[in-house]
Amino acid sequence: MREILLDGRKLEEKTKAQDYLKERFSFPAYYGNNLDALYDCLTEISDDVKVTVRLFEEGKPYTEKILHVLRDAAQDNEKLDLIIETAGK
């Protein structure tokens, strides 16, 4: 099983977050750098992947959007296991 750890601090700003996600998930060059493309790529994962998101501060608007997409994708793709942790807890 592939394991991916995401640092919540790197998910706060749209452009930087999309670049970070593309790198961490090894998305293809044609990745669309938006939430729809994120969902599409996550639901196409065919090997078991455990994704852990470590949050340091909750309530950041773009981070919350990404978390929503991750939750939806994990619900729709049985190969994707999602864990959301709050740092320090």
C-alpha positions in Angstrom: 0.0 0.0 0.0 1.3 3.4 -1.0 1.2 6.0 1.8 1.0 9.7 1.3 1.3 12.3 4.1 -0.1 15.7 3.3 1.0 18.8 5.4 -2.2 20.8 5.9 -0.1 24.1 5.9 0.6 23.5 2.2 -3.0 23.3 1.3 -4.1 26.8 2.2 -3.4 28.7 -1.0 -4.8 27.5 -4.3 -1.9 27.6 -6.6 0.7 26.3 -4.1 -1.8 23.6 -2.9 -2.4 22.3 -6.4 1.3 22.1 -7.2 1.9 20.3 -3.9 -0.9 17.8 -4.5 0.3 17.2 -8.1 3.8 16.4 -6.7 2.7 14.3 -3.7 0.3 12.1 -5.7 2.5 12.0 -8.9 -0.4 13.2 -11.0 0.2 13.3 -14.8 1.5 16.4 -16.6 -2.0 17.2 -17.9 -3.4 17.5 -14.3 -5.8 20.4 -14.4 -4.7 22.1 -11.2 -8.2 22.5 -9.8 -10.6 20.7 -7.5 -12.5 18.9 -10.3 -9.2 17.5 -11.6 -8.2 16.5 -8.1 -11.4 14.5 -7.7 -11.1 12.9 -11.1 -7.5 11.8 -10.5 -8.3 10.5 -7.0 -11.2 8.4 -8.1 -9.1 6.9 -10.9 -6.5 5.5 -8.4 -6.5 1.7 -8.9 -3.9 0.7 -6.3 -4.4 0.9 -2.5 -3.4 4.3 -1.2 -3.5 5.6 2.3 -3.7 9.4 2.5 -3.1 11.1 5.8 -3.7 14.8 6.1 -2.1 16.4 9.1 -3.8 19.7 10.0 -2.1 22.3 12.0 -4.9 24.9 11.9 -8.5 24.2 11.0 -11.0 26.3 9.1 -8.8 27.5 6.3 -11.2 28.0 3.3 -9.2 26.3 0.5 -8.0 23.6 2.8 -11.6 22.8 3.7 -12.4 22.6 0.0 -9.6 20.1 -0.6 -10.7 18.1 2.5 -14.2 17.9 1.0 -12.9 16.6 -2.3 -10.7 14.1 -0.5 -13.6 12.8 1.6 -15.9 12.5 -1.5 -13.1 10.7 -3.5 -12.4 8.3 -0.6 -16.2 7.5 -0.4 -16.3 6.9 -4.2 -13.0 5.0 -4.5 -12.5 1.9 -2.3 -8.8 2.0 -3.1 -8.4 5.3 -1.3 -8.1 5.3 2.5 -8.3 8.8 4.1 -7.2 9.8 7.6 -7.4 13.4 8.8 -5.3 14.2 11.9 -5.1 17.4 13.9 -1.4 18.0 14.9 -0.9 18.0 18.6 -3.9 15.8 19.3 
